[in-house]
Amino acid sequence: MNDQAAVSFVSCVAASRVLRRTGARLFCHIQKQLAVSILLATFGCLPVRCQDAGNFAIRQVAEGRSSRPDRNACFLPGSELCAGATFADAQSTQSPSSDGAFKKAFKRFGKDQAEIYSAPLHRSSLKWDALFLAGTGVLIATDRQASRALPTNHVDLSRNISNVGLYGTSAAAGVLWLSGLATHNEHTRETGALSAEAFANTVPFYAGLQLITGRERPIEGSGNGRFWRNNALNSSFPSAHALFTWSMASVIAHEYPRPWVKWLAYGTATAVSVTRFSGREHFPSDVAVGSVVGYLIGRHIFQAHCKQGLSQGCHSHR
């Protein structure tokens, strides 16, 4: 009986280890697919929804209905993105071309990217650029000491918290968008759509900087965070979790500038940043750069594309 109990115990332990490893791989796979899904939702679904809106309009005209549809079926807010999805032309008998919608979506994306990268070059931004670079330099200089001072316990807990924070924020943005579509609430739909746009606009910055800097993570190599050693995606600088979470949290907090929403959105983003460091996935400079840039990109997307009258924080566009 003792031998059988021992064998059963060892089997259970081995099975649990296999399940943990399998679960970790599955979690990592889901993480990678999340970014792809949001990008596809932002740029792939747009033309389809615009075309559906156009087809709906044609059916309305063919059936002789005089009332105009009360909503726009486009994913991204702003009627300028829907090529041909207007309801005034009663003579139209063809669906709008999705090519025009794709072109406008990518044109909008390209314009956002140009504005994001040119913003630090404005004269009014130079003093903030200097402060940001100086702060980043100080953090990089002290990264090694800060990382080695961390306790090694609760590492897995910190990593799980950061994952939950990122996926929770992404899910909240998705729920807002779906809720806006279901209830015809333009404000909630705009919040979800602009959150996805902010996420999408962080991806080129993230990929470019990771490929250029190639920094080792705290658990890689000598643990000193050497640069130009791992010039590939999923390196250390900057933190993707912090970058993505702060970009979406910034949009949500700007769309709903209530104190409890800001505390929830920014509190979640802060927790993600802190736990990426305490989980020994990143150095302080990695999460600081990701957090600041993510917040600024989210704010830019909101200010550039929010519709006046929906949010109290939306003012005249520049």
VEXDREN-2710 file (C-alpha; in Angstrom, 1 decimal):
% VEXDREN-2710
k/r/px/py/pz
1/MET/0.0/0.0/0.0
2/ASN/2.8/2.4/0.9
3/ASP/4.5/1.7/-2.5
4/GLN/1.2/2.3/-4.3
5/ALA/0.6/5.6/-2.4
6/ALA/4.2/6.7/-3.2
7/VAL/3.7/6.0/-6.9
8/SER/0.4/7.8/-6.9
9/PHE/1.9/10.8/-5.2
10/VAL/4.8/11.0/-7.7
11/SER/2.4/10.6/-10.6
12/CYS/0.3/13.5/-9.4
13/VAL/3.3/15.7/-8.9
14/ALA/4.6/14.9/-12.4
15/ALA/1.2/15.5/-13.9
16/SER/0.8/18.8/-12.2
17/ARG/4.2/19.9/-13.4
18/VAL/3.3/19.0/-17.0
19/LEU/0.0/20.9/-16.7
20/ARG/1.8/24.0/-15.4
21/ARG/4.3/23.9/-18.3
22/THR/1.5/23.3/-20.8
23/GLY/-0.6/26.1/-19.2
24/ALA/2.4/28.5/-19.4
25/ARG/3.0/27.8/-23.0
26/LEU/-0.7/28.2/-23.8
27/PHE/-0.8/31.5/-21.9
28/CYS/2.2/32.7/-23.9
29/HIS/0.6/31.7/-27.1
30/ILE/-2.6/33.6/-26.2
31/GLN/-0.5/36.6/-25.4
32/LYS/1.1/36.6/-28.8
33/GLN/-2.3/36.1/-30.5
34/LEU/-3.8/39.0/-28.6
35/ALA/-1.8/41.7/-30.4
36/VAL/-2.6/40.1/-33.8
37/SER/-6.3/39.9/-33.0
38/ILE/-6.5/43.6/-32.1
39/LEU/-4.6/44.7/-35.2
40/LEU/-6.8/42.6/-37.4
41/ALA/-9.9/43.9/-35.7
42/THR/-8.7/47.5/-36.2
43/PHE/-7.7/47.2/-39.8
44/GLY/-9.3/44.1/-41.2
45/CYS/-12.9/44.4/-39.9
46/LEU/-13.2/48.0/-40.9
47/PRO/-13.8/47.6/-44.6
48/VAL/-16.2/44.7/-44.0
49/ARG/-18.3/46.7/-41.6
50/CYS/-18.3/49.7/-43.9
51/GLN/-19.4/47.5/-46.8
52/ASP/-22.2/46.0/-44.6
53/ALA/-23.4/49.5/-43.8
54/GLY/-23.5/50.3/-47.5
55/ASN/-25.4/47.1/-48.3
56/PHE/-27.8/47.9/-45.6
57/ALA/-28.4/51.3/-47.1
58/ILE/-29.0/49.9/-50.5
59/ARG/-31.6/47.5/-49.1
60/GLN/-33.3/50.4/-47.4
61/VAL/-33.5/52.4/-50.6
62/ALA/-34.7/49.3/-52.6
63/GLU/-37.5/48.7/-50.1
64/GLY/-38.5/52.3/-50.3
65/ARG/-38.0/53.2/-46.7
66/SER/-37.8/56.9/-46.1
67/SER/-36.1/56.8/-42.6
68/ARG/-32.4/56.9/-42.5
69/PRO/-30.5/54.3/-40.4
70/ASP/-29.8/55.6/-36.9
71/ARG/-26.3/54.3/-36.6
72/ASN/-23.0/53.8/-38.5
73/ALA/-21.7/50.2/-38.6
74/CYS/-18.1/51.1/-38.9
75/PHE/-15.6/49.8/-36.4
76/LEU/-13.6/53.0/-36.1
77/PRO/-15.4/56.2/-35.3
78/GLY/-15.6/59.0/-37.8
79/SER/-17.5/58.9/-41.0
80/GLU/-14.5/59.8/-43.0
81/LEU/-13.3/56.2/-42.7
82/CYS/-16.3/54.7/-44.5
83/ALA/-15.7/54.9/-48.2
84/GLY/-19.1/55.1/-49.8
85/ALA/-21.0/54.2/-46.7
86/THR/-23.5/57.1/-47.0
87/PHE/-27.2/56.9/-47.3
88/ALA/-28.0/60.0/-49.4
89/ASP/-27.5/58.5/-52.8
90/ALA/-30.7/56.6/-53.7
91/GLN/-29.5/55.8/-57.2
92/SER/-26.5/53.7/-55.9
93/THR/-26.8/50.0/-56.7
94/GLN/-23.3/48.8/-55.9
95/SER/-21.6/48.0/-52.6
96/PRO/-18.8/50.5/-51.6
97/SER/-15.4/49.2/-52.4
98/SER/-13.4/47.9/-49.4
99/ASP/-10.2/49.1/-51.1
100/GLY/-11.1/52.7/-50.3
101/ALA/-11.8/51.9/-46.7
102/PHE/-8.5/50.1/-46.3
103/LYS/-6.6/53.0/-47.9
104/LYS/-8.3/55.5/-45.6
105/ALA/-7.7/53.3/-42.5
106/PHE/-4.0/53.0/-43.3
107/LYS/-3.7/56.6/-44.2
108/ARG/-5.1/57.5/-40.8
109/PHE/-2.7/55.1/-39.2
110/GLY/0.2/56.6/-41.1
111/LYS/-0.8/60.1/-40.2
112/ASP/-0.9/59.1/-36.5
113/GLN/2.5/57.5/-36.7
114/ALA/4.0/60.6/-38.3
115/GLU/2.5/62.9/-35.6
116/ILE/3.6/60.6/-32.8
117/TYR/7.2/60.5/-34.0
118/SER/7.4/64.2/-34.9
119/ALA/5.9/65.3/-31.6
120/PRO/9.2/65.2/-29.7
121/LEU/10.8/67.5/-32.3
122/HIS/8.5/70.4/-31.6
123/ARG/10.2/73.3/-29.8
124/SER/7.8/73.2/-26.9
125/SER/8.6/69.6/-26.3
126/LEU/12.4/69.9/-26.1
127/LYS/12.6/70.5/-22.4
128/TRP/10.4/67.5/-21.7
129/ASP/12.5/65.5/-24.1
130/ALA/15.6/66.4/-22.1
131/LEU/13.9/65.5/-18.8
132/PHE/12.7/62.2/-20.2
133/LEU/16.1/61.2/-21.6
134/ALA/17.9/62.2/-18.4
135/GLY/15.5/60.2/-16.3
136/THR/15.9/57.2/-18.6
137/GLY/19.6/57.5/-18.4
138/VAL/19.6/57.6/-14.6
139/LEU/17.3/54.5/-14.5
140/ILE/19.5/52.6/-16.9
141/ALA/22.6/53.4/-14.8
142/THR/20.9/52.0/-11.7
143/ASP/19.0/49.1/-13.3
144/ARG/21.4/46.4/-12.4
145/GLN/21.5/47.4/-8.7
146/ALA/17.7/47.8/-8.5
147/SER/17.1/44.4/-10.1
148/ARG/19.5/42.5/-7.8
149/ALA/18.0/44.1/-4.7
150/LEU/14.7/42.4/-5.5
151/PRO/13.6/39.4/-3.4
152/THR/13.3/36.2/-5.5
153/ASN/10.0/35.0/-3.9
154/HIS/6.6/35.8/-5.4
155/VAL/8.1/36.1/-8.9
156/ASP/5.4/34.0/-10.4
157/LEU/2.6/35.9/-8.6
158/SER/4.0/39.2/-10.0
159/ARG/4.0/37.8/-13.5
160/ASN/0.5/36.6/-13.2
161/ILE/-0.7/40.0/-12.0
162/SER/0.9/41.7/-14.9
163/ASN/-0.7/39.3/-17.4
164/VAL/-4.1/39.7/-15.8
165/GLY/-3.7/43.5/-15.9
166/LEU/-2.9/43.6/-19.6
167/TYR/-5.6/41.1/-20.6
168/GLY/-8.1/42.6/-18.3
169/THR/-7.6/46.1/-19.9
170/SER/-7.8/44.6/-23.4
171/ALA/-11.0/42.8/-22.5
172/ALA/-12.5/45.9/-21.0
173/ALA/-11.8/47.8/-24.2
174/GLY/-13.4/45.0/-26.3
175/VAL/-16.4/44.9/-24.0
176/LEU/-16.9/48.6/-24.4
177/TRP/-16.8/48.4/-28.2
178/LEU/-19.2/45.4/-28.3
179/SER/-21.5/47.1/-25.8
180/GLY/-21.5/50.2/-27.9
181/LEU/-22.5/48.3/-31.0
182/ALA/-25.2/46.4/-29.2
183/THR/-26.8/49.4/-27.5
184/HIS/-26.0/51.9/-30.3
185/ASN/-24.0/53.9/-27.7
186/GLU/-21.5/55.9/-29.8
187/HIS/-19.4/56.9/-26.8
188/THR/-18.7/53.4/-25.5
189/ARG/-18.0/52.3/-29.1
190/GLU/-15.6/55.1/-29.6
191/THR/-13.8/54.2/-26.4
192/GLY/-13.2/50.6/-27.5
193/ALA/-12.3/51.6/-31.0
194/LEU/-9.8/54.2/-30.0
195/SER/-8.3/51.9/-27.4
196/ALA/-7.6/49.4/-30.2
197/GLU/-6.1/52.2/-32.3
198/ALA/-3.8/53.3/-29.5
199/PHE/-2.7/49.6/-29.1
200/ALA/-2.0/49.4/-32.8
201/ASN/0.0/52.6/-32.8
202/THR/2.3/51.3/-30.1
203/VAL/3.2/48.2/-32.0
204/PRO/5.7/49.8/-34.5
205/PHE/7.4/51.7/-31.6
206/TYR/7.7/48.5/-29.6
207/ALA/8.9/46.4/-32.4
208/GLY/11.4/48.9/-33.7
209/LEU/13.0/49.7/-30.3
210/GLN/13.2/46.0/-29.4
211/LEU/15.0/45.2/-32.6
212/ILE/17.3/48.1/-32.3
213/THR/18.3/47.9/-28.6
214/GLY/18.2/44.1/-28.2
215/ARG/18.5/44.3/-24.4
216/GLU/18.8/41.2/-22.2
217/ARG/16.2/40.6/-19.6
218/PRO/17.2/40.5/-15.9
219/ILE/17.2/36.7/-16.0
220/GLU/19.3/36.5/-19.2
221/GLY/23.0/36.4/-19.5
222/SER/24.9/38.0/-16.6
223/GLY/21.8/39.9/-15.4
224/ASN/23.3/43.3/-16.2
225/GLY/20.8/44.2/-18.9
226/ARG/23.3/44.5/-21.7
227/PHE/22.2/46.1/-24.9
228/TRP/22.6/44.9/-28.5
229/ARG/22.8/41.2/-27.3
230/ASN/19.3/40.0/-28.3
231/ASN/18.2/42.0/-31.3
232/ALA/14.8/40.3/-31.6
233/LEU/11.2/40.7/-30.5
234/ASN/10.5/39.8/-26.9
235/SER/13.7/41.4/-25.6
236/SER/13.7/43.6/-22.5
237/PHE/13.5/47.3/-23.7
238/PRO/10.8/48.6/-23.6
239/SER/8.2/46.6/-21.6
240/ALA/5.4/45.5/-23.9
241/HIS/3.0/44.9/-21.1
242/ALA/3.5/48.4/-19.7
243/LEU/3.4/50.0/-23.2
244/PHE/0.2/48.3/-24.3
245/THR/-1.7/48.6/-21.0
246/TRP/-0.9/52.3/-20.5
247/SER/-2.0/53.1/-24.1
248/MET/-5.4/51.6/-23.7
249/ALA/-5.8/52.8/-20.1
250/SER/-5.0/56.4/-21.2
251/VAL/-7.8/56.3/-23.8
252/ILE/-10.3/54.9/-21.3
253/ALA/-9.4/57.5/-18.7
254/HIS/-9.6/60.4/-21.1
255/GLU/-13.0/59.2/-22.5
256/TYR/-14.4/58.9/-19.0
257/PRO/-12.6/61.5/-16.9
258/ARG/-14.3/60.5/-13.7
259/PRO/-12.1/60.0/-10.6
260/TRP/-13.0/56.3/-10.1
261/VAL/-12.4/55.5/-13.8
262/LYS/-9.0/57.1/-13.7
263/TRP/-8.1/55.3/-10.5
264/LEU/-9.1/52.0/-12.0
265/ALA/-7.5/52.5/-15.4
266/TYR/-4.3/54.0/-14.2
267/GLY/-4.1/51.9/-11.1
268/THR/-4.3/48.7/-13.3
269/ALA/-1.6/50.1/-15.6
270/THR/0.6/51.0/-12.7
271/ALA/0.2/47.5/-11.2
272/VAL/1.3/46.0/-14.5
273/SER/4.4/48.2/-14.7
274/VAL/5.4/47.5/-11.1
275/THR/4.9/43.7/-11.4
276/ARG/6.8/43.5/-14.6
277/PHE/9.8/44.7/-12.6
278/SER/9.1/42.7/-9.4
279/GLY/8.5/39.6/-11.6
280/ARG/12.1/40.0/-12.9
281/GLU/10.8/40.4/-16.5
282/HIS/12.1/43.9/-17.0
283/PHE/14.4/46.6/-15.5
284/PRO/13.0/49.8/-14.1
285/SER/14.0/51.8/-17.2
286/ASP/12.1/49.3/-19.4
287/VAL/8.8/49.7/-17.6
288/ALA/9.3/53.5/-17.2
289/VAL/9.8/54.1/-20.9
290/GLY/6.9/51.7/-21.9
291/SER/4.6/53.4/-19.4
292/VAL/5.3/57.0/-20.4
293/VAL/5.2/56.3/-24.1
294/GLY/2.1/54.2/-23.9
295/TYR/0.3/57.0/-21.9
296/LEU/1.3/59.6/-24.5
297/ILE/0.3/57.6/-27.5
298/GLY/-3.1/56.9/-25.9
299/ARG/-3.6/60.5/-25.1
300/HIS/-2.6/61.5/-28.7
301/ILE/-5.1/59.0/-30.3
302/PHE/-7.9/60.3/-28.0
303/GLN/-7.2/64.0/-28.7
304/ALA/-6.8/63.4/-32.5
305/HIS/-9.9/61.3/-33.1
306/CYS/-12.4/61.8/-30.2
307/LYS/-15.8/63.2/-31.3
308/GLN/-16.8/66.4/-29.6
309/GLY/-19.9/66.1/-27.5
310/LEU/-19.3/62.5/-26.4
311/SER/-16.7/62.9/-23.7
312/GLN/-16.1/65.8/-21.4
313/GLY/-12.4/65.6/-22.1
314/CYS/-12.7/66.0/-25.8
315/HIS/-11.9/69.5/-27.0
316/SER/-11.4/71.1/-30.4
317/HIS/-8.9/69.1/-32.4
318/ARG/-5.6/70.7/-33.3
END
